[in-house]
Structure formats: structure tokens, C-alpha cells
Amino acid sequence: MTKHQFSNKNKATELDQAFKQLAAYLNIPVGVIQSYKEECLLRHYNKGQVLYYSSDQPTHVYLLLEGNVLRETFNAEGDVVRALYKEEVLLPLTQLFRKEMSSEMCTALTECDVIGIPKDLLEYLCKTHEDIFITLFEKLNAELRLQMEYTMALTTKLARERVEKVLYYLCHSVGYDNEEFYEIKQVMTIQLLSDLSGISRETTGHIISELKEEKMLLKNGKDWLVRK
């Protein structure tokens, strides 16, 4: 982890801009939280760096301003559930109002910029500002709906159907809607899709080749275009 890699000269301006993004995410006027700006922090993460570990006592939650991250949640048996996120998501949202953090790790898949807000402060704001609580409750519900879509995709027995459903889950979670197709930028690889689908890399590769031949999927450099 490094300090946000911006020039010191512009640091105040960039914090102001990031703070406005935080207020917009919370769906409130920036003035409601203006007095707490100095308690927030900016961070920059390079690809492969870890935003937080499960063993850390959660002191902050982070609004992803730019980039993509992989969140992995573990149980006592070592099983793992993975989820991908793009900008404008608060992590770990599910840990608000919990004293102990679940076993999880969040890793940058690309260059990432985040603004951190103290967890205790955000919990206080939820209790004192109904609009903030309602906004975060709605965002949590949206996150849970996406997680349900992913869970249901994993119950599919046929390999091709499972890969297709996981791919469309990714379109909905980290893709960009471009009318006739979704665009997944920079982050997707056959290995990652294999890991997310629970299908071998070889089989996943064959399925992706079939989808490309059928014009359902196009790779444009590191970007994937998926037809609706």
C-alpha cells in the first residue's frame, strides 16, 4: 500500500474531489459531511497490492474511486467465494456494524484509487442521518442480488452454461453497458474466469474459443466485449 500518488501541490484539490465523490455515493450534499473531510484519506494501490486482510481490525471502509478489485471471502474449511468490483463501490460494506471482520482479502486487479472513511464515523453517520443509512441499505441489497446471481450461476451443472452465466454476472458487476454489448475492461483473463467458474482452465479456454467463433465474445486487447 502506498500513499495516494498525487503531487503534494494538488493534494488538497484532489482530496476535495474525492470527498465530493464520496458524498455523491452516499447521495447527500457534501456539506452534510464537510466537517469530517480531514478524517478521510486517499490511497493508491498498484496492481496486485492488497487493500485489506481479514486479520486486520477494520478501522476504515474504502470507496473505490477508480480501478478494479478482487474480494475473496473464506470459511473455516478453506473454501473461498470470489467477487469482482469496479469503481463506485464501498468495501467492505458488509462489515458495517460488525465488531469482528469475516475472513476475507481484497486485492487490486488494476491500478486503484480509494478514499477511506473511518468505519466508526460511517456507522455514526448512518445512525444520525437516515438518508445515508437508506442509501447504503439499498446498495447492500444490490450487492446481495449480484452475489445471488453468481451463486446461482455456480449451481449450473453444464460447463458451458456455467461459464456463460458467470461471464454475464461479470458483465453486470464490472462491465459497462454499451447498448448491444457489455465491455469488461482490462481485468478479465481465462484463468480468472476459470477460477470464478470452478471449471478447469483448459475447459474454460475451449468454451471461450467457441463463444468467439459464434461472435458472442470479442477480445479487443485486454478488453472483452460480450454480446447481449
Order of alpha helices (4+ residues) and beta strands (2+ residues): beta-alpha-beta-beta-beta-beta-beta-beta-beta-beta-alpha-alpha-alpha-beta-beta-alpha-alpha-beta-beta
